Amino acid sequence: GFRAKTFGRIYDKETGKPIPFAKIKVSFADNPGQVILTAVSDITGRYYILVADKGDYLLNIEGKSLTIEAAEKVINFDLWV
């Protein structure tokens, strides 16, 4: 059968390669100054973040910001930074 995706991966836009050990800071989209979670991708660029509520979050990855909508209380999208 089908399985839900358990992790996302962070890629470099220019090279297309995964970014190992990328630092991820998570904040609410409406309050970007308050970091609520931090995470680090693994050696292959994989990451997985559990959040308390569904909604919009701001991810700061290696100095680049992305707004993400967490529809299932988890952030596990493939991201290109």
N, CA, C and O atoms as CSV, one atom per row, in Angstrom:
chain,resi,resn,atom,element,x,y,z
A,1,GLY,N,N,0.808,-1.175,0.000
A,1,GLY,CA,C,0.000,0.000,0.000
A,1,GLY,C,C,0.865,1.257,0.000
A,1,GLY,O,O,2.076,1.205,-0.213
A,2,PHE,N,N,0.213,2.372,0.243
A,2,PHE,CA,C,0.884,3.661,0.267
A,2,PHE,C,C,1.303,4.013,1.680
A,2,PHE,O,O,0.615,3.676,2.643
A,3,ARG,N,N,2.430,4.689,1.800
A,3,ARG,CA,C,2.922,5.178,3.087
A,3,ARG,C,C,3.032,6.682,3.039
A,3,ARG,O,O,3.348,7.262,2.000
A,4,ALA,N,N,2.770,7.309,4.165
A,4,ALA,CA,C,2.962,8.755,4.253
A,4,ALA,C,C,4.455,9.053,4.237
A,4,ALA,O,O,5.258,8.271,4.746
A,5,LYS,N,N,4.815,10.173,3.658
A,5,LYS,CA,C,6.210,10.588,3.619
A,5,LYS,C,C,6.656,10.954,5.024
A,5,LYS,O,O,5.998,11.753,5.691
A,6,THR,N,N,7.746,10.393,5.477
A,6,THR,CA,C,8.152,10.593,6.862
A,6,THR,C,C,9.177,11.706,7.043
A,6,THR,O,O,9.372,12.178,8.163
A,7,PHE,N,N,9.823,12.128,5.995
A,7,PHE,CA,C,10.827,13.175,6.131
A,7,PHE,C,C,10.868,14.013,4.862
A,7,PHE,O,O,10.379,13.597,3.811
A,8,GLY,N,N,11.453,15.190,4.972
A,8,GLY,CA,C,11.702,16.042,3.823
A,8,GLY,C,C,13.197,16.137,3.609
A,8,GLY,O,O,13.979,15.631,4.414
A,9,ARG,N,N,13.590,16.771,2.550
A,9,ARG,CA,C,15.021,16.928,2.266
A,9,ARG,C,C,15.271,18.370,1.856
A,9,ARG,O,O,14.439,18.987,1.191
A,10,ILE,N,N,16.413,18.900,2.253
A,10,ILE,CA,C,16.802,20.266,1.916
A,10,ILE,C,C,17.859,20.206,0.818
A,10,ILE,O,O,18.886,19.541,0.950
A,11,TYR,N,N,17.569,20.935,-0.288
A,11,TYR,CA,C,18.466,20.936,-1.442
A,11,TYR,C,C,19.015,22.331,-1.701
A,11,TYR,O,O,18.375,23.333,-1.381
A,12,ASP,N,N,20.191,22.383,-2.276
A,12,ASP,CA,C,20.774,23.634,-2.752
A,12,ASP,C,C,20.187,23.914,-4.129
A,12,ASP,O,O,20.249,23.062,-5.016
A,13,LYS,N,N,19.611,25.120,-4.314
A,13,LYS,CA,C,18.987,25.472,-5.604
A,13,LYS,C,C,19.979,25.434,-6.758
A,13,LYS,O,O,19.643,25.008,-7.863
A,14,GLU,N,N,21.186,25.878,-6.498
A,14,GLU,CA,C,22.162,26.021,-7.579
A,14,GLU,C,C,22.750,24.692,-8.029
A,14,GLU,O,O,22.923,24.463,-9.226
A,15,THR,N,N,23.058,23.816,-7.081
A,15,THR,CA,C,23.709,22.554,-7.434
A,15,THR,C,C,22.741,21.379,-7.525
A,15,THR,O,O,23.032,20.376,-8.175
A,16,GLY,N,N,21.580,21.509,-6.865
A,16,GLY,CA,C,20.622,20.411,-6.844
A,16,GLY,C,C,20.983,19.317,-5.851
A,16,GLY,O,O,20.296,18.299,-5.774
A,17,LYS,N,N,22.057,19.519,-5.089
A,17,LYS,CA,C,22.506,18.510,-4.130
A,17,LYS,C,C,21.904,18.767,-2.753
A,17,LYS,O,O,21.637,19.913,-2.393
A,18,PRO,N,N,21.689,17.700,-1.982
A,18,PRO,CA,C,21.187,17.869,-0.615
A,18,PRO,C,C,22.194,18.633,0.247
A,18,PRO,O,O,23.404,18.549,0.036
A,19,ILE,N,N,21.666,19.381,1.223
A,19,ILE,CA,C,22.521,20.144,2.134
A,19,ILE,C,C,22.605,19.396,3.461
A,19,ILE,O,O,21.621,19.349,4.199
A,20,PRO,N,N,23.758,18.810,3.779
A,20,PRO,CA,C,23.887,18.109,5.051
A,20,PRO,C,C,24.039,19.087,6.209
A,20,PRO,O,O,24.630,20.156,6.058
A,21,PHE,N,N,23.505,18.714,7.358
A,21,PHE,CA,C,23.641,19.461,8.613
A,21,PHE,C,C,23.191,20.924,8.509
A,21,PHE,O,O,23.789,21.806,9.125
A,22,ALA,N,N,22.135,21.174,7.727
A,22,ALA,CA,C,21.581,22.527,7.601
A,22,ALA,C,C,20.846,22.881,8.891
A,22,ALA,O,O,20.069,22.077,9.407
A,23,LYS,N,N,21.087,24.073,9.406
A,23,LYS,CA,C,20.413,24.546,10.612
A,23,LYS,C,C,19.065,25.142,10.222
A,23,LYS,O,O,18.985,25.986,9.330
A,24,ILE,N,N,18.007,24.697,10.898
A,24,ILE,CA,C,16.644,25.133,10.600
A,24,ILE,C,C,16.067,25.799,11.846
A,24,ILE,O,O,16.050,25.203,12.923
A,25,LYS,N,N,15.599,27.029,11.695
A,25,LYS,CA,C,14.917,27.736,12.774
A,25,LYS,C,C,13.466,27.919,12.356
A,25,LYS,O,O,13.191,28.374,11.245
A,26,VAL,N,N,12.544,27.569,13.233
A,26,VAL,CA,C,11.118,27.627,12.933
A,26,VAL,C,C,10.456,28.676,13.814
A,26,VAL,O,O,10.680,28.717,15.024
A,27,SER,N,N,9.634,29.528,13.195
A,27,SER,CA,C,8.850,30.522,13.939
A,27,SER,C,C,7.467,30.608,13.304
A,27,SER,O,O,7.255,30.136,12.186
A,28,PHE,N,N,6.523,31.219,14.030
A,28,PHE,CA,C,5.200,31.441,13.459
A,28,PHE,C,C,5.329,32.491,12.362
A,28,PHE,O,O,6.102,33.439,12.500
A,29,ALA,N,N,4.587,32.333,11.287
A,29,ALA,CA,C,4.658,33.265,10.163
A,29,ALA,C,C,4.280,34.684,10.581
A,29,ALA,O,O,4.809,35.649,10.030
A,30,ASP,N,N,3.366,34.823,11.553
A,30,ASP,CA,C,2.939,36.157,11.986
A,30,ASP,C,C,3.817,36.739,13.091
A,30,ASP,O,O,3.585,37.866,13.529
A,31,ASN,N,N,4.828,35.984,13.552
A,31,ASN,CA,C,5.765,36.470,14.563
A,31,ASN,C,C,7.164,35.925,14.255
A,31,ASN,O,O,7.668,35.076,14.990
A,32,PRO,N,N,7.792,36.403,13.182
A,32,PRO,CA,C,9.064,35.828,12.739
A,32,PRO,C,C,10.232,36.051,13.697
A,32,PRO,O,O,11.258,35.380,13.582
A,33,GLY,N,N,10.092,36.972,14.629
A,33,GLY,CA,C,11.196,37.242,15.550
A,33,GLY,C,C,11.331,36.235,16.677
A,33,GLY,O,O,12.355,36.208,17.359
A,34,GLN,N,N,10.320,35.410,16.886
A,34,GLN,CA,C,10.323,34.454,17.990
A,34,GLN,C,C,10.540,33.039,17.456
A,34,GLN,O,O,9.635,32.456,16.859
A,35,VAL,N,N,11.720,32.490,17.664
A,35,VAL,CA,C,12.027,31.130,17.227
A,35,VAL,C,C,11.383,30.159,18.213
A,35,VAL,O,O,11.617,30.251,19.418
A,36,ILE,N,N,10.572,29.228,17.705
A,36,ILE,CA,C,9.886,28.280,18.580
A,36,ILE,C,C,10.504,26.880,18.536
A,36,ILE,O,O,10.355,26.105,19.481
A,37,LEU,N,N,11.186,26.562,17.455
A,37,LEU,CA,C,11.831,25.256,17.299
A,37,LEU,C,C,13.113,25.404,16.500
A,37,LEU,O,O,13.260,26.324,15.697
A,38,THR,N,N,14.028,24.491,16.731
A,38,THR,CA,C,15.216,24.398,15.888
A,38,THR,C,C,15.418,22.939,15.512
A,38,THR,O,O,15.011,22.034,16.241
A,39,ALA,N,N,16.041,22.726,14.381
A,39,ALA,CA,C,16.327,21.373,13.915
A,39,ALA,C,C,17.573,21.422,13.032
A,39,ALA,O,O,18.013,22.495,12.619
A,40,VAL,N,N,18.123,20.266,12.755
A,40,VAL,CA,C,19.286,20.145,11.877
A,40,VAL,C,C,19.035,18.970,10.947
A,40,VAL,O,O,18.592,17.906,11.381
A,41,SER,N,N,19.319,19.168,9.666
A,41,SER,CA,C,19.178,18.056,8.723
A,41,SER,C,C,20.306,17.047,8.956
A,41,SER,O,O,21.344,17.384,9.526
A,42,ASP,N,N,20.095,15.824,8.514
A,42,ASP,CA,C,21.133,14.805,8.697
A,42,ASP,C,C,22.174,14.881,7.575
A,42,ASP,O,O,22.181,15.832,6.793
A,43,ILE,N,N,23.019,13.911,7.504
A,43,ILE,CA,C,24.123,13.929,6.527
A,43,ILE,C,C,23.629,13.883,5.079
A,43,ILE,O,O,24.349,14.291,4.169
A,44,THR,N,N,22.403,13.388,4.859
A,44,THR,CA,C,21.849,13.338,3.503
A,44,THR,C,C,20.840,14.456,3.253
A,44,THR,O,O,20.137,14.440,2.242
A,45,GLY,N,N,20.761,15.437,4.174
A,45,GLY,CA,C,19.859,16.568,4.004
A,45,GLY,C,C,18.439,16.315,4.472
A,45,GLY,O,O,17.570,17.166,4.284
A,46,ARG,N,N,18.180,15.147,5.085
A,46,ARG,CA,C,16.823,14.829,5.544
A,46,ARG,C,C,16.513,15.528,6.865
A,46,ARG,O,O,17.394,15.728,7.702
A,47,TYR,N,N,15.233,15.896,7.036
A,47,TYR,CA,C,14.784,16.527,8.281
A,47,TYR,C,C,13.328,16.170,8.515
A,47,TYR,O,O,12.644,15.692,7.609
A,48,TYR,N,N,12.856,16.403,9.731
A,48,TYR,CA,C,11.472,16.124,10.117
A,48,TYR,C,C,11.166,17.009,11.310
A,48,TYR,O,O,11.893,16.966,12.302
A,49,ILE,N,N,10.114,17.809,11.244
A,49,ILE,CA,C,9.780,18.727,12.332
A,49,ILE,C,C,8.320,18.537,12.723
A,49,ILE,O,O,7.426,18.650,11.884
A,50,LEU,N,N,8.082,18.249,14.004
A,50,LEU,CA,C,6.726,18.187,14.529
A,50,LEU,C,C,6.365,19.549,15.098
A,50,LEU,O,O,7.158,20.150,15.823
A,51,VAL,N,N,5.178,20.039,14.776
A,51,VAL,CA,C,4.705,21.321,15.301
A,51,VAL,C,C,3.417,21.088,16.091
A,51,VAL,O,O,2.716,20.100,15.871
A,52,ALA,N,N,3.112,21.996,17.003
A,52,ALA,CA,C,1.959,21.838,17.897
A,52,ALA,C,C,0.632,22.021,17.174
A,52,ALA,O,O,-0.334,21.320,17.477
A,53,ASP,N,N,0.569,22.935,16.240
A,53,ASP,CA,C,-0.690,23.248,15.564
A,53,ASP,C,C,-0.504,23.324,14.062
A,53,ASP,O,O,0.592,23.582,13.563
A,54,LYS,N,N,-1.601,23.094,13.349
A,54,LYS,CA,C,-1.605,23.323,11.913
A,54,LYS,C,C,-1.522,24.825,11.683
A,54,LYS,O,O,-1.984,25.602,12.518
A,55,GLY,N,N,-0.945,25.243,10.572
A,55,GLY,CA,C,-0.880,26.663,10.259
A,55,GLY,C,C,0.349,27.032,9.467
A,55,GLY,O,O,1.059,26.168,8.953
A,56,ASP,N,N,0.596,28.335,9.374
A,56,ASP,CA,C,1.721,28.856,8.602
A,56,ASP,C,C,2.928,29.073,9.504
A,56,ASP,O,O,2.820,29.645,10.588
A,57,TYR,N,N,4.070,28.606,9.035
A,57,TYR,CA,C,5.321,28.737,9.767
A,57,TYR,C,C,6.383,29.339,8.855
A,57,TYR,O,O,6.334,29.190,7.634
A,58,LEU,N,N,7.332,30.014,9.466
A,58,LEU,CA,C,8.467,30.578,8.749
A,58,LEU,C,C,9.690,29.746,9.092
A,58,LEU,O,O,10.019,29.571,10.266
A,59,LEU,N,N,10.361,29.235,8.074
A,59,LEU,CA,C,11.578,28.475,8.276
A,59,LEU,C,C,12.757,29.310,7.812
A,59,LEU,O,O,12.755,29.836,6.699
A,60,ASN,N,N,13.750,29.427,8.656
A,60,ASN,CA,C,14.983,30.100,8.297
A,60,ASN,C,C,16.039,29.005,8.182
A,60,ASN,O,O,16.416,28.373,9.170
A,61,ILE,N,N,16.505,28.798,6.957
A,61,ILE,CA,C,17.476,27.741,6.686
A,61,ILE,C,C,18.727,28.369,6.103
A,61,ILE,O,O,18.712,28.901,4.993
A,62,GLU,N,N,19.800,28.302,6.856
A,62,GLU,CA,C,21.080,28.839,6.395
A,62,GLU,C,C,20.935,30.285,5.924
A,62,GLU,O,O,21.538,30.674,4.923
A,63,GLY,N,N,20.136,31.085,6.640
A,63,GLY,CA,C,19.983,32.499,6.327
A,63,GLY,C,C,18.928,32.820,5.282
A,63,GLY,O,O,18.728,33.989,4.952
A,64,LYS,N,N,18.248,31.805,4.755
A,64,LYS,CA,C,17.186,32.028,3.767
A,64,LYS,C,C,15.849,31.651,4.386
A,64,LYS,O,O,15.744,30.620,5.049
A,65,SER,N,N,14.828,32.472,4.178
A,65,SER,CA,C,13.524,32.259,4.803
A,65,SER,C,C,12.494,31.713,3.815
A,65,SER,O,O,12.440,32.130,2.658
A,66,LEU,N,N,11.686,30.779,4.292
A,66,LEU,CA,C,10.605,30.192,3.503
A,66,LEU,C,C,9.358,30.115,4.371
A,66,LEU,O,O,9.449,29.772,5.550
A,67,THR,N,N,8.200,30.427,3.809
A,67,THR,CA,C,6.939,30.270,4.533
A,67,THR,C,C,6.317,28.947,4.116
A,67,THR,O,O,6.183,28.648,2.930
A,68,ILE,N,N,5.939,28.161,5.123
A,68,ILE,CA,C,5.409,26.819,4.903
A,68,ILE,C,C,4.072,26.679,5.609
A,68,ILE,O,O,3.904,27.184,6.718
A,69,GLU,N,N,3.120,26.001,4.982
A,69,GLU,CA,C,1.855,25.703,5.636
A,69,GLU,C,C,1.890,24.250,6.118
A,69,GLU,O,O,1.991,23.320,5.319
A,70,ALA,N,N,1.804,24.076,7.431
A,70,ALA,CA,C,1.766,22.735,8.011
A,70,ALA,C,C,0.311,22.315,8.136
A,70,ALA,O,O,-0.400,22.803,9.014
A,71,ALA,N,N,-0.135,21.428,7.280
A,71,ALA,CA,C,-1.531,21.002,7.283
A,71,ALA,C,C,-1.754,19.790,8.191
A,71,ALA,O,O,-2.897,19.493,8.539
A,72,GLU,N,N,-0.718,19.106,8.569
A,72,GLU,CA,C,-0.849,17.879,9.349
A,72,GLU,C,C,0.003,17.872,10.612
A,72,GLU,O,O,0.365,16.797,11.089
A,73,LYS,N,N,0.333,19.022,11.163
A,73,LYS,CA,C,1.152,19.159,12.370
A,73,LYS,C,C,2.562,18.600,12.186
A,73,LYS,O,O,3.229,18.227,13.151
A,74,VAL,N,N,2.992,18.550,10.945
A,74,VAL,CA,C,4.344,18.093,10.648
A,74,VAL,C,C,4.869,18.892,9.459
A,74,VAL,O,O,4.125,19.225,8.536
A,75,ILE,N,N,6.152,19.188,9.500
A,75,ILE,CA,C,6.805,19.853,8.368
A,75,ILE,C,C,7.820,18.856,7.825
A,75,ILE,O,O,8.803,18.533,8.492
A,76,ASN,N,N,7.578,18.376,6.621
A,76,ASN,CA,C,8.456,17.383,6.026
A,76,ASN,C,C,8.461,17.510,4.494
A,76,ASN,O,O,8.419,16.513,3.773
A,77,PHE,N,N,8.514,18.738,4.030
A,77,PHE,CA,C,8.526,19.011,2.592
A,77,PHE,C,C,9.952,19.007,2.049
A,77,PHE,O,O,10.899,19.266,2.792
A,78,ASP,N,N,10.108,18.719,0.770
A,78,ASP,CA,C,11.403,18.937,0.126
A,78,ASP,C,C,11.534,20.431,-0.108
A,78,ASP,O,O,10.635,21.062,-0.665
A,79,LEU,N,N,12.657,20.995,0.321
A,79,LEU,CA,C,12.878,22.432,0.246
A,79,LEU,C,C,14.114,22.742,-0.582
A,79,LEU,O,O,15.126,22.048,-0.483
A,80,TRP,N,N,14.029,23.787,-1.400
A,80,TRP,CA,C,15.140,24.220,-2.234
A,80,TRP,C,C,15.560,25.611,-1.759
A,80,TRP,O,O,14.800,26.571,-1.879
A,81,VAL,N,N,16.768,25.711,-1.223
A,81,VAL,CA,C,17.261,27.013,-0.711
A,81,VAL,C,C,18.517,27.431,-1.422
A,81,VAL,O,O,19.070,28.491,-1.126
